């Protein structure tokens, strides 16, 4: 018996959609940062790690590290993380978008 390519593609889309939704959920509920995203020092060394007020995902030990990382990387990264963390999409919508990409 031959495998049904349409069924295989549907299952692939379903799995991909679930993975994307899981990533979005994980971004929204990330635990407190335990180290600075710029200097990588832990909160045991530098005290509290405060999350970026833009994306609320990455954390920094202080303003100096935040500024340094902002200029080097986080300015663009923050925009992307804010969009992804704020997504409100259903599994069906993700599957539909994946199907459109397949053509």
C-alpha positions in Angstrom: 0.0 0.0 0.0 1.4 3.4 -1.0 1.5 6.4 1.3 -0.9 9.2 0.5 1.2 12.3 -0.2 -1.7 14.7 0.6 -2.2 13.0 3.9 1.6 13.2 4.6 1.6 16.9 3.7 -1.5 17.6 5.9 0.2 15.8 8.9 3.4 17.8 8.2 1.5 21.1 8.3 -0.3 20.0 11.5 3.0 19.2 13.2 4.6 22.5 12.0 1.5 24.5 13.1 1.7 22.9 16.6 5.4 23.6 16.9 4.9 27.3 16.0 2.1 27.7 18.5 4.2 26.0 21.2 7.0 28.4 20.5 4.7 31.4 20.8 3.2 30.1 24.1 6.7 29.5 25.4 7.7 33.1 24.6 4.7 34.5 26.4 5.4 32.5 29.5 9.2 32.5 29.8 10.5 32.3 33.3 12.4 35.1 34.9 15.8 35.7 33.3 18.6 34.3 35.4 21.5 36.0 33.5 22.2 39.2 31.6 21.7 38.8 27.9 24.7 41.1 27.3 27.4 40.1 29.8 26.0 36.7 30.7 26.6 37.3 34.4 24.1 35.5 36.6 21.8 37.2 39.1 23.9 35.8 41.9 26.8 37.9 40.6 25.0 41.1 39.7 21.7 41.1 41.5 18.2 41.3 39.8 17.9 40.8 36.1 15.3 43.1 34.7 13.4 42.3 31.5 13.4 44.6 28.5 10.2 46.7 28.7 9.7 46.3 24.9 9.6 42.6 24.4 9.5 41.5 28.0 11.6 38.5 27.1 15.3 39.2 27.4 16.9 40.5 30.6 19.7 42.7 31.6 21.7 43.4 34.8 21.7 47.1 34.3 21.2 50.1 32.0 24.8 49.9 30.6 24.4 46.3 29.4 21.0 47.1 28.1 22.3 50.0 26.0 25.3 48.1 24.7 23.2 45.1 23.7 20.4 47.4 22.2 22.9 49.1 19.9 24.6 45.8 18.9 21.7 43.4 18.5 18.5 43.9 20.4 17.1 47.0 18.6 16.0 44.8 15.7 15.5 41.6 17.7 13.1 43.4 20.1 10.8 44.3 17.2 10.6 40.7 16.1 10.2 39.3 19.6 7.4 41.8 20.4 5.5 40.8 17.3 5.9 37.0 17.9 5.1 37.2 21.6 2.0 39.2 20.8 0.6 36.9 18.1 -2.9 35.7 18.6 -3.3 33.0 16.1 -5.2 29.7 16.0 -3.7 26.4 14.9 -6.1 26.4 11.9 -4.7 29.8 10.8 -1.1 28.6 11.0 -2.0 25.5 9.0 -3.8 27.6 6.4 -0.7 29.9 6.1 1.6 26.9 5.8 -0.7 25.4 3.0 -0.5 28.7 1.1 3.3 28.6 1.3 3.3 25.1 -0.2 1.4 26.6 -3.2 
